[in-house]
Amino acid sequence: MPALTIKNIPDSLYEQLKSAAELHRRSINSEVLVCLEKVLVA
């Protein structure tokens, strides 16, 4: 499975992602995947 590194994430965006992951009881990585799927898979 491919891996992806994301650089230069603004602090505010990272904090939003972290909060969303905690709220949904997911890792930050899993939260990123869910967000990407919502945007890219129609």
Rosetta silent file (secondary structure, phi, psi, omega in degrees, C-alpha in Angstrom):
SEQUENCE: MPALTIKNIPDSLYEQLKSAAELHRRSINSEVLVCLEKVLVA
SCORE:     score description
SCORE:     0.000 S_00000001
   1 L     0.000  135.213 -179.323    0.000    0.000    0.000 S_00000001
   2 L   -66.488  153.505  175.635    1.409    3.439   -0.878 S_00000001
   3 L  -115.909  153.854 -177.599    2.444    5.881    1.808 S_00000001
   4 L  -136.221  132.114  174.885    2.052    9.643    1.704 S_00000001
   5 L  -110.489  129.800  178.871    3.910   12.329    3.606 S_00000001
   6 L  -111.297  124.235 -177.100    2.257   15.730    3.922 S_00000001
   7 L  -107.841  158.979  172.912    4.545   18.650    4.680 S_00000001
   8 L    59.429   40.758  176.127    3.950   22.215    5.851 S_00000001
   9 L   -73.753  125.704  177.231    0.528   21.622    7.392 S_00000001
  10 L   -59.092  143.109 -178.020   -0.616   24.859    9.035 S_00000001
  11 H   -54.905  -41.395 -178.003   -0.850   24.522   12.815 S_00000001
  12 H   -64.708  -38.817  178.201   -4.527   25.464   12.834 S_00000001
  13 H   -67.333  -41.835  178.591   -5.383   22.775   10.266 S_00000001
  14 H   -61.607  -42.013 -179.855   -3.423   20.157   12.186 S_00000001
  15 H   -65.040  -37.927  176.613   -5.254   21.065   15.394 S_00000001
  16 H   -64.314  -42.578  179.254   -8.625   20.749   13.625 S_00000001
  17 H   -63.892  -44.361  179.272   -7.613   17.366   12.269 S_00000001
  18 H   -62.011  -43.272  179.060   -6.398   16.230   15.671 S_00000001
  19 H   -64.583  -43.073  178.911   -9.637   17.354   17.331 S_00000001
  20 H   -63.379  -40.917  179.293  -11.769   15.616   14.702 S_00000001
  21 H   -62.704  -43.531  178.597   -9.756   12.404   15.104 S_00000001
  22 H   -63.666  -42.754  179.970  -10.231   12.474   18.873 S_00000001
  23 H   -60.446  -39.800 -178.198  -13.953   13.175   18.490 S_00000001
  24 L   -92.979    4.681 -179.735  -14.376   10.208   16.131 S_00000001
  25 L    56.249   46.315  178.293  -11.994    7.992   18.124 S_00000001
  26 L  -125.173  162.760  170.591   -9.647    7.584   15.183 S_00000001
  27 L   -73.217  163.166  176.852   -5.966    8.099   14.601 S_00000001
  28 H   -61.667  -39.989  178.135   -4.974   11.231   12.725 S_00000001
  29 H   -58.808  -46.778  179.570   -4.015    9.014    9.782 S_00000001
  30 H   -64.318  -37.953  179.000   -7.464    7.400    9.723 S_00000001
  31 H   -64.432  -40.583  177.332   -9.130   10.795    9.993 S_00000001
  32 H   -61.705  -43.654  179.361   -7.150   12.054    6.996 S_00000001
  33 H   -61.897  -42.522  178.943   -8.238    9.011    4.974 S_00000001
  34 H   -63.119  -44.159  179.273  -11.900    9.568    5.861 S_00000001
  35 H   -61.802  -44.488  178.806  -11.641   13.257    4.900 S_00000001
  36 H   -63.642  -42.376  179.255   -9.996   12.422    1.574 S_00000001
  37 H   -62.484  -39.466  179.030  -12.601    9.762    0.795 S_00000001
  38 H   -61.628  -36.962 -176.851  -15.429   12.227    1.496 S_00000001
  39 H   -82.811  -38.884 -170.695  -13.958   14.715   -0.963 S_00000001
  40 H   -96.281  -24.336 -177.419  -12.709   12.379   -3.682 S_00000001
  41 L  -103.060  117.781 -178.643  -15.188    9.498   -3.753 S_00000001
  42 L  -111.855    0.000    0.000  -18.615   10.487   -5.011 S_00000001
